[in-house]
């Protein structure tokens, strides 16, 4: 089963770049479709949409085909961080989507992956916070977790790409 998410393009008063990226990235976790707009998109919205489509087409879509899905954080409540992990064993690749919907949520969090091989080494690549990218074992990712920092604003997001280096 693949979930479908229609990304609306009428962002109204929340139309900041962080909000537009947040809204687009929520759509990357399933069949990604865009709704028609009742107004022309501005340059920022077009830029974020192009960035999102490229990430989806080149990185996320292959992972979704045959991926196991893990709810690694509590379900969205509009205030606290939420996140999902997708891991495709056949590819040896996965993704972790993190969302910080409010300023009340903490600015950093330890994230625990699931469904990995304990003895494999993974390249942990941060899409937006490249300085946090590193190599960790599956055991470290699942038991010690990885500290995600720098998510300080309302509607901050991050995608962490996981690559099994032994695959």
N, C-alpha and C positions, 0 to 999 in steps of 0.2 A: 504494500500500500504506500502510495506517495501522497503527501499532503500538498495541497495547492494553496497558495497565498496570493491574493491580489493586492499589489502594492498600489495604494492610492497616491495620486500626484497632486491633490489639492490639500496642501499642508496648512493653509491658513496662517494664523498668528504664530504657530509653532515652527514656521519655516526657516529656522536657523540651519546652518550646515550640519551641526551635530544631530539635530532632529531628522533631517532628510537622510543622513547616513544611517541613523538608528532605524528609521522606517524601512529603508531599502534592505538593510542587512537582515531584518526579521524575515523578509521574503526569501532569503537565500537558503532557508532551511527546508525547503520543499520545492515543488514545481513553481517556478518564479514567473509571475505574470504581472503586467502593469495595466492598470485601469486607465481609461481615457480621461483626459484633463478637460476641465471647462475653461481653462485659461492657458496661455502660452507659458512654457517653463522658462525660468530665468537661467542664466549661464551657470550659476552654482548648481542648480538642480540637475541640469543636463550633465555637468561634469561628474557629480556624484553618481548619477544613474549609469553613465558610461563606465566609471570605475567599478561599480557594483556588478554590472553585467559581465565585465571582463573577469572579475574574481569568480563569479558563479560559473561561467562557461569553462574557464580554464582550470579551476581548482576544485570548487565545491560539487559541481554536477557529477564528475566522475566518482567522487567519494560517496555521494548519495546512492548510487547504483550498487546495491548490495551491502550497504552500511548497516551496522548495528547502531542503535540510538540509545543514549544514556542521558537521563535527567540528573545532571551532576550538581545542580543547585535547586532550591525550592521553586515551585511554579511561580510565574510572574504575579506580583501583587501591586505593581505600580510604584513601589517605594524601594524595595531591596533588590540587590543584584539577582539576575536570573541567568541561566546558561544551560546549553545543551552540548553534548559531544556526539559526534558521528565518527565511527571508525569502520573502515573497510579493510578486513583482513586480507582479502585477495590482492589488494593494491599495496598493503602495508602503509596506508595513509589515513589520516583523520583530520578532523577540525573540531575546535571548541569555540562556540559562539558565546560571548559574554555581553551582557547588557546592564547598564547602570541607569535606571530610569529617573532617579531623583537626586537632589543635592543632599538629602538626609542619609543616603546610603554611604557606607564607609568608602574612602578613596583607594583602599587596597584590600586585597583578599587573597587567601591561599585557595587555590583551585586543585581538586583531586580528580585525576582522569580515571577512567574505568575501561575494562576490557582489553588491556594491553598485555603483551608478553613481558613477564617480570624480568627476564634476563636479556631482553633486547635493549639496544641503545637507540634512543629517538632524538631526532633533530626537532627541537621545539622552537618554531619560528613564529614570532609575533608580527602580525600584519602592520600594526600602527606603532608599536613601541619596540622597534628593532633592537634597541639596547638590552632588552630582556631576553632575546633569543639565546638559546643554549642547547647543550646536549644533556640528556638525563636518561637513566634507565627506566624501564617500565615500572619496576618496583618503586623507584623514587617518585615517579609521577603519580602512582596510585596510593602510596602510603605516606609520603612526606608532602606531596603536592608541590605546586609551583606558585610562588608569590607574584601576583599581578599588581603592579603599582602604576601610578600616573593617571588613574581614572578619576579625575577630580571634578568634572562638570556633569551637570544634568544631561542625560542622553549620551553619555560616553559609551563606546562600544569597543570591543577587541575581538579579533579572530586569531586563534592560536592554531597553526598548522602543525600536525604531527607526522613525522616521516620515520618509519622503522628503517634504520640504517643497515640492518642485516637482510632486508627483503630483496 
